[in-house]
């Protein structure tokens, strides 16, 4: 075993966690502070949302991080290079209730009262944004799990932010644009929510299309709180599009798809971002027949990567995270676990216990670390550039559907493509 593997590897752990028990597992709450970490632990401060619009994504992400901590602690802790020994991991967590203002207060509390060693952000760009500002101002290392808004990484080099589990959102739609080109679509409608995550995607794909001489026939932003899509769907329908991209968070995507179902509206091509991340939720809240033939970004578990040099491969993770319940595992579970692996690698190769010393551990493994999400690689801004996302389609299967990869994000992903796009989508 090489030095990298010796310092960072962990064994398989047969352990699972129920989402319903997450609040009990947390070491803090919004009502009171947790005790400071002891000298024999590494404290990782994080937030989660048990209620509100982001709860369905935040809780599984938090569950994945908790699973990682439980796994390393079952093996005596994680190796901390500056201390030349293993230390147990302590997760210090507060409930931000999907509210950015509350998140701001609680991120500060993690630093000023709990004095955590490092921070891990809550789900998504909206709840990560306060932590980005605090990390920069306080020179505190932040492991950003899924906050992929382009603006977070647009101000030059920043050693205090590391995007762990998704590429920056502006690069997400590049394979989508190429797929649309290959399908010879000309009339593309783009509806997006006005936040860093979705607006970056919309602007990027608009640019990709314009390079091919295609101007979207519909390009409209709406508030992230948008829940009524009736007028919007009719406006899109009036443009007679070849493809419709609705770029939102889960609540937006679900409301949009349900409007299509309620009105019997049919489009040849529909893409939503979060179907791939939360397929069970979409099946429950929208229905398999409506979801069938729509497109999304391919992420684990649809994207299967088992060749790793740290932690569990995808198949092993699914088995140990949810024994006998593989269908319940979603991408956010994986993302939280993957963030923990990044923390683990950073401490295993840190040059000191200072924030920049811990960050140096990421530099040491950059481009070498292989996890269940692929090659972990960040640029000088902290932007994730190694974990690129193919395009998937919900292919009808029996009374439901299966997500199949239909277009790669990189040439190396061509071997992962396991279906041909069904276009135009047949009428229901």
C-alpha positions as CSV (number, residue, x, y, z in Angstrom):
1,X,0.0,0.0,0.0
2,X,1.4,3.4,-1.0
3,X,1.8,6.3,1.5
4,X,-1.3,8.0,0.2
5,X,-3.4,5.0,0.8
6,X,-1.8,4.3,4.2
7,X,-2.6,7.7,5.5
8,X,-6.1,8.1,4.2
9,X,-7.7,4.7,3.7
10,X,-10.5,3.4,5.9
11,X,-12.1,0.0,6.0
12,X,-15.7,-1.1,5.3
13,X,-18.1,-0.5,8.1
14,X,-21.5,-2.1,8.3
15,X,-23.4,0.8,9.6
16,X,-26.6,2.7,8.6
17,X,-28.4,5.8,9.8
18,X,-32.1,6.6,9.7
19,X,-33.0,10.1,8.6
20,X,-35.6,10.4,11.3
21,X,-32.9,10.1,14.0
22,X,-30.7,12.9,12.6
23,X,-31.7,15.5,15.1
24,X,-31.0,13.2,18.0
25,X,-27.5,12.5,16.6
26,X,-26.7,16.2,16.3
27,X,-24.4,17.6,19.0
28,X,-26.1,21.0,19.0
29,X,-29.4,22.7,18.3
30,X,-30.5,26.2,17.3
31,X,-31.5,26.7,20.9
32,X,-28.2,26.1,22.6
33,X,-24.5,25.7,22.1
34,X,-22.6,22.4,22.1
35,X,-19.7,21.8,24.4
36,X,-16.3,22.6,23.0
37,X,-14.3,19.7,21.5
38,X,-11.9,18.0,23.7
39,X,-8.1,17.8,23.0
40,X,-8.6,14.2,21.8
41,X,-11.1,15.1,19.0
42,X,-11.2,17.0,15.8
43,X,-14.4,19.0,15.7
44,X,-16.3,19.5,12.4
45,X,-18.9,22.2,12.5
46,X,-21.9,22.0,10.2
47,X,-25.5,23.0,9.7
48,X,-28.5,21.1,8.5
49,X,-32.2,22.0,7.8
50,X,-34.8,19.7,9.4
51,X,-37.6,21.9,8.2
52,X,-38.3,24.3,5.3
53,X,-37.8,24.1,1.6
54,X,-34.3,22.6,1.7
55,X,-34.9,19.9,4.3
56,X,-35.4,17.1,1.7
57,X,-31.9,17.8,0.4
58,X,-30.1,18.9,3.6
59,X,-31.1,15.9,5.8
60,X,-29.6,13.2,3.5
61,X,-26.5,15.3,3.0
62,X,-26.1,15.6,6.7
63,X,-26.7,11.8,7.1
64,X,-23.9,11.1,4.7
65,X,-21.5,13.3,6.8
66,X,-22.6,11.6,10.0
67,X,-22.1,8.2,8.4
68,X,-18.5,9.2,7.5
69,X,-17.8,10.3,11.0
70,X,-19.2,7.1,12.5
71,X,-17.2,5.0,10.0
72,X,-13.8,6.6,10.8
73,X,-14.5,6.6,14.5
74,X,-15.2,2.9,14.4
75,X,-11.6,2.5,13.2
76,X,-10.1,4.6,15.9
77,X,-10.5,8.0,14.3
78,X,-8.8,9.7,11.3
79,X,-5.1,10.2,11.0
80,X,-4.0,13.8,11.7
81,X,-0.6,14.4,10.2
82,X,0.6,17.3,12.4
83,X,-0.2,15.3,15.5
84,X,1.2,12.0,14.1
85,X,-1.8,10.0,15.4
86,X,-5.4,9.3,14.9
87,X,-8.1,11.5,16.5
88,X,-11.8,10.9,16.9
89,X,-14.2,13.1,14.9
90,X,-16.9,15.1,16.6
91,X,-19.7,16.6,14.5
92,X,-21.0,19.8,16.0
93,X,-24.3,20.6,14.2
94,X,-27.1,23.2,14.4
95,X,-30.5,23.3,12.7
96,X,-30.8,26.4,10.4
97,X,-34.4,25.5,9.4
98,X,-33.6,26.4,5.7
99,X,-33.2,30.1,6.7
100,X,-30.1,31.9,5.4
101,X,-30.3,34.5,8.2
102,X,-30.4,31.8,10.9
103,X,-27.5,30.0,9.1
104,X,-25.4,33.2,9.3
105,X,-25.9,33.3,13.1
106,X,-25.2,29.6,13.5
107,X,-22.1,29.5,11.3
108,X,-20.7,32.3,13.5
109,X,-21.6,30.4,16.6
110,X,-19.7,27.4,15.4
111,X,-16.6,29.5,15.3
112,X,-17.0,31.9,18.2
113,X,-18.6,29.5,20.8
114,X,-17.7,26.0,19.6
115,X,-14.3,26.8,18.1
116,X,-14.6,24.0,15.6
117,X,-11.4,22.9,13.7
118,X,-13.1,23.2,10.3
119,X,-16.6,23.9,8.9
120,X,-18.7,22.0,6.5
121,X,-21.5,23.9,4.8
122,X,-25.2,23.0,4.7
123,X,-26.8,22.0,1.4
124,X,-26.9,24.2,-1.7
125,X,-25.8,27.7,-2.7
126,X,-28.5,29.5,-0.7
127,X,-27.5,28.0,2.7
128,X,-23.8,28.0,1.8
129,X,-23.6,31.7,0.8
130,X,-23.4,32.9,4.4
131,X,-20.6,30.5,5.2
132,X,-18.6,31.6,2.1
133,X,-18.6,35.2,3.5
134,X,-17.7,34.1,7.0
135,X,-14.9,31.8,5.8
136,X,-13.3,34.6,3.8
137,X,-13.7,37.2,6.6
138,X,-12.6,34.9,9.4
139,X,-9.9,33.1,7.4
140,X,-11.7,29.8,8.3
141,X,-11.5,26.7,6.1
142,X,-14.9,25.8,4.7
143,X,-15.7,22.5,3.0
144,X,-18.5,23.5,0.7
145,X,-20.5,20.3,-0.1
146,X,-23.0,21.3,-2.8
147,X,-23.0,25.1,-2.9
148,X,-21.9,25.3,-6.5
149,X,-22.9,28.9,-7.4
150,X,-20.4,30.4,-9.7
151,X,-20.1,33.7,-7.8
152,X,-18.5,31.8,-4.9
153,X,-15.4,31.2,-7.0
154,X,-15.3,34.3,-9.2
155,X,-13.0,36.5,-7.2
156,X,-9.7,34.9,-7.7
157,X,-7.7,32.6,-5.5
158,X,-9.3,31.7,-2.2
159,X,-7.6,29.1,0.0
160,X,-10.4,29.0,2.5
161,X,-13.1,27.4,0.4
162,X,-13.1,23.8,-1.0
163,X,-16.0,22.6,-3.1
164,X,-16.1,18.9,-2.4
165,X,-19.0,17.1,-4.1
166,X,-20.1,18.9,-7.2
167,X,-18.5,20.9,-10.0
168,X,-19.3,24.6,-10.1
169,X,-22.8,25.0,-11.6
170,X,-21.8,26.9,-14.7
171,X,-20.2,23.8,-16.2
172,X,-23.1,21.5,-15.4
173,X,-25.1,22.2,-18.6
174,X,-22.2,21.9,-21.1
175,X,-23.0,18.3,-21.9
176,X,-26.7,19.2,-22.0
177,X,-26.0,21.8,-24.7
178,X,-24.0,19.2,-26.7
179,X,-26.8,16.7,-26.3
180,X,-29.3,19.3,-27.6
181,X,-27.1,20.0,-30.6
182,X,-26.8,16.2,-31.3
183,X,-30.6,16.0,-31.2
184,X,-30.8,18.9,-33.7
185,X,-33.0,21.0,-31.4
186,X,-33.4,24.6,-32.5
187,X,-36.1,26.1,-30.2
188,X,-34.9,25.9,-26.6
189,X,-36.9,27.4,-23.6
190,X,-35.0,28.1,-20.3
191,X,-36.9,28.8,-17.1
192,X,-34.6,29.4,-14.1
193,X,-34.7,30.5,-10.5
194,X,-32.9,33.6,-9.5
195,X,-30.1,32.3,-7.3
196,X,-26.4,31.6,-7.8
197,X,-26.9,28.0,-8.6
198,X,-29.6,28.1,-11.2
199,X,-28.8,31.4,-12.8
200,X,-25.3,30.3,-13.5
201,X,-26.6,27.3,-15.3
202,X,-29.0,29.3,-17.3
203,X,-26.5,31.9,-18.3
204,X,-23.9,29.2,-19.2
205,X,-26.3,27.2,-21.4
206,X,-27.5,30.4,-23.1
207,X,-23.9,31.1,-24.0
208,X,-23.2,27.5,-25.2
209,X,-26.3,27.7,-27.5
210,X,-25.4,31.1,-28.9
211,X,-22.0,29.7,-29.9
212,X,-24.1,27.4,-32.2
213,X,-26.2,30.2,-33.5
214,X,-29.2,29.3,-31.3
215,X,-31.0,32.0,-29.3
216,X,-33.4,30.6,-26.7
217,X,-37.0,31.2,-27.6
218,X,-37.8,31.7,-23.9
219,X,-35.4,32.9,-21.2
220,X,-37.1,33.8,-17.9
221,X,-36.0,34.0,-14.3
222,X,-38.3,33.6,-11.3
223,X,-37.9,33.8,-7.5
224,X,-36.5,30.7,-5.8
225,X,-39.8,30.7,-3.8
226,X,-41.8,30.2,-7.0
227,X,-44.5,27.6,-6.5
228,X,-47.2,28.5,-9.1
229,X,-46.1,27.5,-12.6
230,X,-49.4,27.7,-14.4
231,X,-48.9,30.9,-16.3
232,X,-45.2,30.1,-16.9
233,X,-45.9,26.7,-18.4
234,X,-48.5,28.3,-20.8
235,X,-46.0,31.0,-21.8
236,X,-43.4,28.4,-22.6
237,X,-45.9,26.3,-24.5
238,X,-46.8,29.3,-26.7
239,X,-43.1,29.3,-28.0
240,X,-43.5,25.8,-29.4
241,X,-40.1,24.6,-28.0
242,X,-38.1,21.6,-29.0
243,X,-36.6,21.4,-25.5
244,X,-37.5,22.9,-22.1
245,X,-35.0,23.3,-19.3
246,X,-36.5,24.1,-15.9
247,X,-33.6,25.0,-13.6
248,X,-34.6,25.1,-9.9
249,X,-34.3,23.5,-6.5
250,X,-36.4,20.4,-5.7
251,X,-39.5,22.3,-4.8
252,X,-39.4,24.2,-8.0
253,X,-38.7,21.2,-10.2
254,X,-41.5,19.3,-8.5
255,X,-44.0,22.1,-8.9
256,X,-43.1,22.6,-12.5
257,X,-43.5,18.9,-13.3
258,X,-46.8,18.7,-11.4
259,X,-48.1,21.6,-13.5
260,X,-47.3,19.7,-16.7
261,X,-49.2,16.7,-15.3
262,X,-52.2,18.8,-14.1
263,X,-52.6,20.5,-17.5
264,X,-51.6,17.5,-19.7
265,X,-48.8,19.7,-21.2
266,X,-46.3,17.7,-23.3
267,X,-42.9,18.8,-24.4
268,X,-40.5,16.9,-26.6
269,X,-37.6,17.3,-24.1
270,X,-37.7,18.3,-20.4
271,X,-34.8,18.6,-18.1
272,X,-34.8,19.3,-14.3
273,X,-31.7,19.3,-12.1
274,X,-32.8,17.5,-9.0
275,X,-34.5,14.4,-10.4
276,X,-31.1,12.7,-10.5
277,X,-30.3,13.7,-7.0
278,X,-33.7,12.8,-5.4
279,X,-35.4,10.2,-7.6
280,X,-37.5,8.6,-4.8
281,X,-38.8,12.0,-3.8
282,X,-39.8,12.8,-7.4
283,X,-41.5,9.5,-7.8
284,X,-43.6,10.1,-4.7
285,X,-44.4,13.8,-5.3
286,X,-44.8,13.8,-9.1
287,X,-45.3,10.2,-10.2
288,X,-43.3,7.9,-12.3
289,X,-45.4,8.4,-15.4
290,X,-44.8,12.2,-15.4
291,X,-41.1,11.8,-14.7
292,X,-40.6,9.2,-17.4
293,X,-38.6,10.3,-20.4
294,X,-37.4,13.5,-18.7
295,X,-33.7,14.4,-18.4
296,X,-31.5,15.3,-15.5
297,X,-27.8,15.4,-14.5
298,X,-26.3,12.0,-13.7
299,X,-24.9,11.7,-10.2
300,X,-24.2,8.7,-7.9
301,X,-25.9,6.3,-7.5
302,X,-26.7,6.5,-11.2
303,X,-23.1,7.3,-11.9
304,X,-21.3,4.2,-10.5
305,X,-17.6,4.6,-9.4
306,X,-16.0,1.8,-7.4
307,X,-12.3,2.4,-8.2
308,X,-11.2,4.5,-5.2
309,X,-8.2,5.1,-3.0
310,X,-10.1,6.6,0.0
311,X,-13.3,5.4,1.6
312,X,-15.9,3.2,0.1
313,X,-16.7,2.7,-3.6
314,X,-20.3,3.5,-4.6
315,X,-21.5,-0.1,-4.4
316,X,-20.0,-0.7,-1.0
317,X,-21.3,2.7,0.3
318,X,-24.8,1.9,-0.7
319,X,-24.6,-1.6,0.9
320,X,-23.2,-0.3,4.2
321,X,-25.1,3.0,4.4
322,X,-28.5,1.4,3.9
323,X,-28.3,-2.4,4.2
324,X,-31.1,-4.0,2.2
325,X,-32.5,-0.6,1.2
326,X,-30.4,0.4,-1.8
327,X,-33.3,2.2,-3.5
328,X,-33.4,4.7,-0.6
329,X,-29.9,6.0,-1.1
330,X,-29.6,9.2,-3.0
331,X,-26.9,11.6,-4.2
332,X,-27.1,13.9,-1.2
333,X,-26.2,10.9,1.0
334,X,-23.1,10.4,-1.2
335,X,-22.3,14.1,-1.3
336,X,-22.2,14.4,2.5
337,X,-20.0,11.3,2.8
338,X,-17.7,12.6,0.1
339,X,-17.3,15.9,2.0
340,X,-16.2,13.9,5.0
341,X,-13.6,12.1,2.9
342,X,-12.2,15.5,1.8
343,X,-11.9,16.5,5.4
344,X,-10.2,13.2,6.2
345,X,-7.7,13.6,3.3
346,X,-6.9,17.2,4.4
347,X,-6.0,16.3,7.9
348,X,-4.1,13.2,6.8
349,X,-1.8,15.4,4.7
350,X,-1.9,18.7,6.7
351,X,1.3,20.5,7.4
352,X,0.1,22.1,10.6
353,X,-3.1,22.5,12.6
354,X,-3.6,26.1,11.3
355,X,-6.4,26.7,8.7
356,X,-3.9,27.0,5.9
357,X,-1.9,24.1,7.2
358,X,-5.1,21.9,6.9
359,X,-5.8,23.4,3.5
360,X,-2.3,22.3,2.4
361,X,-3.5,18.8,2.9
362,X,-6.0,19.3,0.0
363,X,-3.2,20.6,-2.2
364,X,-1.2,17.5,-1.4
365,X,-3.9,15.1,-2.7
366,X,-5.3,17.4,-5.4
367,X,-5.9,15.3,-8.6
368,X,-4.7,12.2,-6.8
369,X,-7.7,11.5,-4.6
370,X,-10.2,9.1,-6.1
371,X,-13.5,8.7,-4.3
372,X,-16.9,7.3,-5.1
373,X,-17.6,10.6,-6.9
374,X,-14.5,10.4,-9.2
375,X,-11.3,12.4,-9.2
376,X,-11.2,15.0,-6.5
377,X,-9.6,18.1,-8.0
378,X,-10.0,21.8,-7.1
379,X,-8.5,24.9,-8.7
380,X,-7.0,27.9,-7.0
381,X,-10.4,29.4,-6.3
382,X,-11.6,26.2,-4.5
383,X,-13.8,25.3,-7.5
384,X,-14.3,21.5,-8.0
385,X,-13.1,20.7,-11.5
386,X,-12.7,16.9,-11.4
387,X,-16.3,15.6,-10.7
388,X,-18.1,16.4,-14.0
389,X,-21.7,15.3,-14.6
390,X,-23.1,13.4,-17.6
391,X,-26.7,13.6,-18.7
392,X,-29.3,11.0,-17.7
393,X,-32.8,10.2,-18.8
394,X,-35.6,8.6,-16.9
395,X,-36.2,5.6,-19.1
396,X,-39.6,3.8,-18.6
397,X,-39.3,0.5,-16.9
398,X,-42.3,-1.6,-15.8
399,X,-44.6,0.7,-13.8
400,X,-41.7,3.1,-13.1
401,X,-38.5,4.2,-14.6
402,X,-34.7,3.8,-14.3
403,X,-32.2,6.6,-14.7
404,X,-29.8,5.8,-17.6
405,X,-26.8,7.8,-18.7
406,X,-27.3,9.0,-22.3
407,X,-24.6,11.6,-22.8
408,X,-21.1,11.9,-21.3
409,X,-19.5,15.1,-19.7
410,X,-16.0,13.9,-20.7
411,X,-14.6,11.5,-23.2
412,X,-13.6,9.2,-20.4
413,X,-17.3,8.9,-19.4
414,X,-18.3,7.4,-22.8
415,X,-18.0,3.9,-21.4
416,X,-20.6,4.9,-18.7
417,X,-23.3,5.7,-21.3
418,X,-25.8,2.9,-21.2
419,X,-28.8,4.2,-23.2
420,X,-29.8,6.1,-26.3
421,X,-31.8,9.3,-25.8
422,X,-35.5,8.9,-26.4
423,X,-36.4,12.0,-28.4
424,X,-38.9,13.3,-29.0
425,X,-40.5,12.0,-25.8
426,X,-43.6,10.0,-26.6
427,X,-46.9,11.3,-25.5
428,X,-48.2,9.8,-22.3
